[in-house]
Amino acid sequence: FTYAIYWGIAFMILYVIVAQFTLVFLSWLIEMTQVMPLGIVTAILVGIGMTMFLLPPVPGVPIYLTLGIVIVPVGRATLGVVGSIVYALGVSLCLKLLACTLQQKLIGGLLQHKVSVRQFCGVNSDLMRSMKLVLKQPGLGIDKVSILVGGPDWPTSVLCGIMNLDLLPILIGTLPVIFLITPTLLTGSFTYMANVTTEDGQAEFPWAGTLGTVCAAITALVQFGSMVVAAYFLEHTVSNRKEDLESIEIDEEVRRADEKDKKVNDAYEEITQWDALPVLAKIFLTLSLTTMIVSCYLVQFFNSRCFVEYDLTFTIDEHLDGDWLNIIKPLGAIANYLFLASVVLLLGFRSWAMRKAKIKSRND
């Protein structure tokens, strides 16, 4: 039941929050920043991007995409379209390198004594232990660069800080990330340009939509390819350097924390077996799944009745009567309320189950 609800949450986040609300936010951001100097807009985007980079779950792709969407309309009057894209590429690369610096030195370097930080990075896992072996190698081989580019952003940079690696070689090894930044940023730029029209209503860049689709495909290919290459070298390290892996000292504090969490998780799995659940818990879980299914079906099959059609070049004042919530039609409001009800019911179930699991783990 819970896995089906999690899939529903992921679907609603992508289909509603990302596809609808993010579109409204970006159109508002474009409208607000078009009258600002390029330098101020850049500072705002760098601040937003840096905040997002410092959050562990956030990858770089949505940040580069946003830069591509917002900087082109602001900078095209002074730099032209091509100049604005080149400028955005430079800002994106500098932002990525600055984020790596802060993640490595500020989080990994200063907080390496925090057990919670080391545990979150999974320093005792085979994956992270193999990453340690590769990253501490001198020079910049393809295996090391592939991890810096294709590995998970936050854990990789923080691990470099925990290992006290020199910053400059890490930043140099991260530079090939430009091959991921470029198609991602172009996807955003072409997406915006595809929605720009002339005074007579004709598309100013009729080819931009096609190129945006192509760049999106290239972005997915580069992202997936970099992850595959990084995974290959990590697997190669695990298979061929077992003695070196075994020689890496286990972090005892993290091991004890992992064992404690495992006991709670095992107890949680036992408690949440369907046959072992009390009637009230089954009702909560069933209602959560039912409301989630109905919510997902409504926005999937009746999308035009749930949300107002909206484009990047629209404005909230003109197309939504000054209120961004007007993008939601009555049926869409019902779908969103059902989604929120499902999440609340799931949180209530998880809170009860986790409390029981902690009590059981302490008593065992």
Contacts in CASP RR format, 6 or more apart in sequence:
PFRMAT RR
TARGET T0000
AUTHOR 0000-0000-0000
METHOD contacts of the structure
MODEL  1
FTYAIYWGIAFMILYVIVAQFTLVFLSWLIEMTQVMPLGIVTAILVGIGM
TMFLLPPVPGVPIYLTLGIVIVPVGRATLGVVGSIVYALGVSLCLKLLAC
TLQQKLIGGLLQHKVSVRQFCGVNSDLMRSMKLVLKQPGLGIDKVSILVG
GPDWPTSVLCGIMNLDLLPILIGTLPVIFLITPTLLTGSFTYMANVTTED
GQAEFPWAGTLGTVCAAITALVQFGSMVVAAYFLEHTVSNRKEDLESIEI
DEEVRRADEKDKKVNDAYEEITQWDALPVLAKIFLTLSLTTMIVSCYLVQ
FFNSRCFVEYDLTFTIDEHLDGDWLNIIKPLGAIANYLFLASVVLLLGFR
SWAMRKAKIKSRND
1 274 0 8 1.000
1 285 0 8 1.000
1 286 0 8 1.000
1 288 0 8 1.000
1 289 0 8 1.000
2 272 0 8 1.000
2 285 0 8 1.000
2 346 0 8 1.000
2 349 0 8 1.000
2 350 0 8 1.000
4 289 0 8 1.000
4 292 0 8 1.000
5 288 0 8 1.000
5 289 0 8 1.000
5 292 0 8 1.000
5 342 0 8 1.000
5 346 0 8 1.000
8 292 0 8 1.000
8 295 0 8 1.000
8 296 0 8 1.000
9 292 0 8 1.000
9 339 0 8 1.000
9 342 0 8 1.000
9 343 0 8 1.000
11 296 0 8 1.000
11 300 0 8 1.000
12 292 0 8 1.000
12 295 0 8 1.000
12 296 0 8 1.000
12 299 0 8 1.000
12 339 0 8 1.000
15 296 0 8 1.000
15 299 0 8 1.000
15 300 0 8 1.000
16 299 0 8 1.000
16 335 0 8 1.000
16 336 0 8 1.000
16 339 0 8 1.000
20 307 0 8 1.000
20 310 0 8 1.000
20 327 0 8 1.000
20 328 0 8 1.000
21 324 0 8 1.000
21 327 0 8 1.000
23 310 0 8 1.000
23 311 0 8 1.000
23 312 0 8 1.000
24 310 0 8 1.000
24 316 0 8 1.000
24 320 0 8 1.000
24 324 0 8 1.000
24 327 0 8 1.000
26 66 0 8 1.000
26 69 0 8 1.000
26 70 0 8 1.000
26 312 0 8 1.000
27 310 0 8 1.000
27 311 0 8 1.000
27 312 0 8 1.000
27 313 0 8 1.000
27 314 0 8 1.000
27 315 0 8 1.000
27 316 0 8 1.000
28 315 0 8 1.000
28 316 0 8 1.000
28 324 0 8 1.000
29 66 0 8 1.000
29 70 0 8 1.000
30 69 0 8 1.000
30 70 0 8 1.000
30 73 0 8 1.000
30 74 0 8 1.000
30 192 0 8 1.000
30 312 0 8 1.000
30 313 0 8 1.000
31 315 0 8 1.000
31 316 0 8 1.000
33 41 0 8 1.000
33 44 0 8 1.000
33 70 0 8 1.000
33 73 0 8 1.000
33 74 0 8 1.000
34 73 0 8 1.000
34 74 0 8 1.000
36 44 0 8 1.000
36 74 0 8 1.000
38 71 0 8 1.000
38 74 0 8 1.000
38 75 0 8 1.000
38 78 0 8 1.000
38 79 0 8 1.000
38 87 0 8 1.000
41 70 0 8 1.000
41 71 0 8 1.000
41 74 0 8 1.000
42 71 0 8 1.000
42 91 0 8 1.000
45 66 0 8 1.000
45 67 0 8 1.000
45 70 0 8 1.000
45 71 0 8 1.000
45 91 0 8 1.000
46 91 0 8 1.000
46 95 0 8 1.000
46 98 0 8 1.000
48 66 0 8 1.000
49 63 0 8 1.000
49 66 0 8 1.000
49 95 0 8 1.000
49 99 0 8 1.000
50 95 0 8 1.000
50 98 0 8 1.000
50 99 0 8 1.000
50 102 0 8 1.000
52 58 0 8 1.000
52 60 0 8 1.000
52 62 0 8 1.000
52 63 0 8 1.000
53 60 0 8 1.000
53 63 0 8 1.000
53 95 0 8 1.000
53 96 0 8 1.000
53 99 0 8 1.000
53 102 0 8 1.000
53 103 0 8 1.000
53 153 0 8 1.000
53 154 0 8 1.000
54 99 0 8 1.000
54 102 0 8 1.000
54 103 0 8 1.000
54 107 0 8 1.000
54 154 0 8 1.000
55 154 0 8 1.000
56 120 0 8 1.000
56 154 0 8 1.000
56 155 0 8 1.000
57 154 0 8 1.000
58 154 0 8 1.000
59 152 0 8 1.000
59 153 0 8 1.000
60 96 0 8 1.000
60 153 0 8 1.000
61 180 0 8 1.000
61 184 0 8 1.000
61 219 0 8 1.000
61 223 0 8 1.000
63 92 0 8 1.000
63 95 0 8 1.000
64 92 0 8 1.000
64 180 0 8 1.000
64 181 0 8 1.000
64 184 0 8 1.000
64 185 0 8 1.000
65 184 0 8 1.000
65 185 0 8 1.000
65 187 0 8 1.000
65 188 0 8 1.000
66 188 0 8 1.000
67 88 0 8 1.000
67 91 0 8 1.000
67 92 0 8 1.000
67 95 0 8 1.000
67 185 0 8 1.000
68 85 0 8 1.000
68 88 0 8 1.000
68 92 0 8 1.000
68 185 0 8 1.000
68 186 0 8 1.000
68 188 0 8 1.000
68 189 0 8 1.000
68 192 0 8 1.000
69 188 0 8 1.000
69 189 0 8 1.000
69 191 0 8 1.000
69 192 0 8 1.000
69 312 0 8 1.000
71 84 0 8 1.000
71 85 0 8 1.000
71 87 0 8 1.000
71 88 0 8 1.000
71 91 0 8 1.000
72 81 0 8 1.000
72 84 0 8 1.000
72 85 0 8 1.000
72 88 0 8 1.000
72 189 0 8 1.000
72 192 0 8 1.000
72 193 0 8 1.000
73 192 0 8 1.000
74 84 0 8 1.000
75 83 0 8 1.000
75 84 0 8 1.000
75 87 0 8 1.000
76 84 0 8 1.000
79 86 0 8 1.000
79 87 0 8 1.000
81 189 0 8 1.000
81 193 0 8 1.000
84 189 0 8 1.000
85 185 0 8 1.000
85 186 0 8 1.000
85 189 0 8 1.000
88 185 0 8 1.000
88 189 0 8 1.000
89 178 0 8 1.000
89 181 0 8 1.000
89 182 0 8 1.000
89 185 0 8 1.000
92 181 0 8 1.000
92 185 0 8 1.000
93 175 0 8 1.000
93 177 0 8 1.000
93 178 0 8 1.000
93 181 0 8 1.000
96 174 0 8 1.000
96 177 0 8 1.000
96 181 0 8 1.000
97 171 0 8 1.000
97 174 0 8 1.000
97 175 0 8 1.000
99 153 0 8 1.000
99 157 0 8 1.000
100 157 0 8 1.000
100 170 0 8 1.000
100 171 0 8 1.000
100 174 0 8 1.000
101 167 0 8 1.000
101 171 0 8 1.000
103 153 0 8 1.000
103 154 0 8 1.000
103 157 0 8 1.000
103 158 0 8 1.000
104 157 0 8 1.000
104 158 0 8 1.000
104 160 0 8 1.000
104 161 0 8 1.000
104 165 0 8 1.000
104 167 0 8 1.000
104 170 0 8 1.000
105 161 0 8 1.000
105 167 0 8 1.000
107 117 0 8 1.000
107 157 0 8 1.000
107 158 0 8 1.000
107 161 0 8 1.000
108 117 0 8 1.000
108 157 0 8 1.000
108 158 0 8 1.000
108 159 0 8 1.000
108 160 0 8 1.000
108 161 0 8 1.000
108 162 0 8 1.000
109 161 0 8 1.000
109 162 0 8 1.000
109 164 0 8 1.000
111 117 0 8 1.000
112 118 0 8 1.000
112 161 0 8 1.000
112 162 0 8 1.000
112 164 0 8 1.000
115 253 0 8 1.000
115 254 0 8 1.000
115 257 0 8 1.000
116 257 0 8 1.000
117 158 0 8 1.000
117 162 0 8 1.000
118 162 0 8 1.000
118 251 0 8 1.000
118 253 0 8 1.000
118 254 0 8 1.000
119 254 0 8 1.000
119 257 0 8 1.000
119 258 0 8 1.000
120 155 0 8 1.000
121 128 0 8 1.000
121 155 0 8 1.000
121 158 0 8 1.000
121 159 0 8 1.000
121 162 0 8 1.000
122 128 0 8 1.000
122 155 0 8 1.000
122 254 0 8 1.000
123 129 0 8 1.000
123 132 0 8 1.000
123 159 0 8 1.000
123 162 0 8 1.000
123 251 0 8 1.000
123 254 0 8 1.000
124 250 0 8 1.000
124 251 0 8 1.000
124 254 0 8 1.000
124 255 0 8 1.000
124 258 0 8 1.000
126 238 0 8 1.000
126 245 0 8 1.000
127 234 0 8 1.000
128 155 0 8 1.000
128 159 0 8 1.000
129 245 0 8 1.000
129 248 0 8 1.000
130 234 0 8 1.000
130 237 0 8 1.000
130 238 0 8 1.000
130 241 0 8 1.000
130 245 0 8 1.000
131 147 0 8 1.000
131 156 0 8 1.000
131 159 0 8 1.000
131 234 0 8 1.000
132 159 0 8 1.000
132 163 0 8 1.000
132 248 0 8 1.000
133 237 0 8 1.000
133 241 0 8 1.000
133 244 0 8 1.000
133 245 0 8 1.000
133 248 0 8 1.000
134 143 0 8 1.000
134 144 0 8 1.000
134 147 0 8 1.000
134 233 0 8 1.000
134 234 0 8 1.000
134 237 0 8 1.000
135 144 0 8 1.000
135 147 0 8 1.000
135 148 0 8 1.000
135 159 0 8 1.000
135 160 0 8 1.000
135 163 0 8 1.000
135 165 0 8 1.000
136 163 0 8 1.000
136 165 0 8 1.000
137 143 0 8 1.000
137 144 0 8 1.000
139 169 0 8 1.000
140 169 0 8 1.000
140 172 0 8 1.000
140 173 0 8 1.000
142 229 0 8 1.000
142 233 0 8 1.000
143 233 0 8 1.000
143 236 0 8 1.000
143 237 0 8 1.000
144 173 0 8 1.000
145 173 0 8 1.000
145 176 0 8 1.000
146 226 0 8 1.000
146 229 0 8 1.000
146 230 0 8 1.000
146 232 0 8 1.000
146 233 0 8 1.000
147 156 0 8 1.000
147 230 0 8 1.000
147 233 0 8 1.000
147 234 0 8 1.000
148 156 0 8 1.000
148 170 0 8 1.000
148 173 0 8 1.000
148 174 0 8 1.000
148 177 0 8 1.000
149 173 0 8 1.000
149 174 0 8 1.000
149 176 0 8 1.000
149 177 0 8 1.000
149 179 0 8 1.000
149 180 0 8 1.000
149 226 0 8 1.000
149 230 0 8 1.000
150 226 0 8 1.000
150 227 0 8 1.000
150 229 0 8 1.000
150 230 0 8 1.000
151 226 0 8 1.000
151 227 0 8 1.000
151 230 0 8 1.000
157 170 0 8 1.000
160 170 0 8 1.000
179 222 0 8 1.000
180 219 0 8 1.000
180 222 0 8 1.000
180 223 0 8 1.000
180 226 0 8 1.000
183 215 0 8 1.000
183 216 0 8 1.000
183 218 0 8 1.000
183 219 0 8 1.000
183 222 0 8 1.000
184 215 0 8 1.000
184 219 0 8 1.000
186 211 0 8 1.000
186 212 0 8 1.000
186 215 0 8 1.000
187 212 0 8 1.000
187 215 0 8 1.000
187 216 0 8 1.000
187 219 0 8 1.000
188 212 0 8 1.000
188 215 0 8 1.000
190 205 0 8 1.000
190 208 0 8 1.000
190 209 0 8 1.000
190 211 0 8 1.000
190 212 0 8 1.000
190 215 0 8 1.000
191 208 0 8 1.000
191 209 0 8 1.000
191 212 0 8 1.000
191 312 0 8 1.000
192 312 0 8 1.000
192 313 0 8 1.000
193 204 0 8 1.000
193 205 0 8 1.000
193 208 0 8 1.000
193 209 0 8 1.000
194 203 0 8 1.000
194 205 0 8 1.000
194 208 0 8 1.000
194 209 0 8 1.000
194 212 0 8 1.000
195 311 0 8 1.000
195 312 0 8 1.000
195 313 0 8 1.000
196 203 0 8 1.000
196 204 0 8 1.000
196 205 0 8 1.000
196 208 0 8 1.000
196 313 0 8 1.000
197 203 0 8 1.000
197 204 0 8 1.000
197 313 0 8 1.000
198 204 0 8 1.000
237 245 0 8 1.000
238 245 0 8 1.000
260 361 0 8 1.000
263 361 0 8 1.000
263 364 0 8 1.000
264 354 0 8 1.000
264 357 0 8 1.000
264 358 0 8 1.000
264 361 0 8 1.000
265 357 0 8 1.000
266 361 0 8 1.000
267 356 0 8 1.000
267 357 0 8 1.000
267 358 0 8 1.000
267 360 0 8 1.000
267 361 0 8 1.000
267 364 0 8 1.000
268 353 0 8 1.000
268 354 0 8 1.000
268 357 0 8 1.000
270 276 0 8 1.000
270 360 0 8 1.000
271 353 0 8 1.000
271 356 0 8 1.000
271 357 0 8 1.000
271 360 0 8 1.000
272 353 0 8 1.000
274 282 0 8 1.000
277 285 0 8 1.000
281 349 0 8 1.000
281 352 0 8 1.000
281 353 0 8 1.000
284 345 0 8 1.000
284 346 0 8 1.000
284 348 0 8 1.000
284 349 0 8 1.000
284 352 0 8 1.000
285 345 0 8 1.000
285 346 0 8 1.000
285 349 0 8 1.000
287 341 0 8 1.000
287 342 0 8 1.000
287 345 0 8 1.000
288 341 0 8 1.000
288 342 0 8 1.000
288 343 0 8 1.000
288 345 0 8 1.000
288 346 0 8 1.000
288 349 0 8 1.000
289 342 0 8 1.000
291 338 0 8 1.000
291 339 0 8 1.000
291 341 0 8 1.000
291 342 0 8 1.000
291 345 0 8 1.000
292 338 0 8 1.000
292 339 0 8 1.000
292 342 0 8 1.000
294 335 0 8 1.000
294 338 0 8 1.000
295 335 0 8 1.000
295 336 0 8 1.000
295 338 0 8 1.000
295 339 0 8 1.000
295 342 0 8 1.000
298 306 0 8 1.000
298 331 0 8 1.000
298 332 0 8 1.000
298 334 0 8 1.000
298 335 0 8 1.000
298 338 0 8 1.000
299 306 0 8 1.000
299 307 0 8 1.000
299 332 0 8 1.000
299 335 0 8 1.000
302 331 0 8 1.000
305 329 0 8 1.000
305 331 0 8 1.000
305 332 0 8 1.000
306 328 0 8 1.000
306 329 0 8 1.000
306 331 0 8 1.000
306 332 0 8 1.000
306 335 0 8 1.000
307 327 0 8 1.000
307 328 0 8 1.000
307 329 0 8 1.000
307 332 0 8 1.000
308 319 0 8 1.000
308 320 0 8 1.000
308 326 0 8 1.000
308 327 0 8 1.000
308 328 0 8 1.000
308 329 0 8 1.000
310 319 0 8 1.000
310 320 0 8 1.000
310 327 0 8 1.000
314 320 0 8 1.000
316 322 0 8 1.000
316 323 0 8 1.000
316 324 0 8 1.000
320 326 0 8 1.000
320 327 0 8 1.000
328 336 0 8 1.000
END
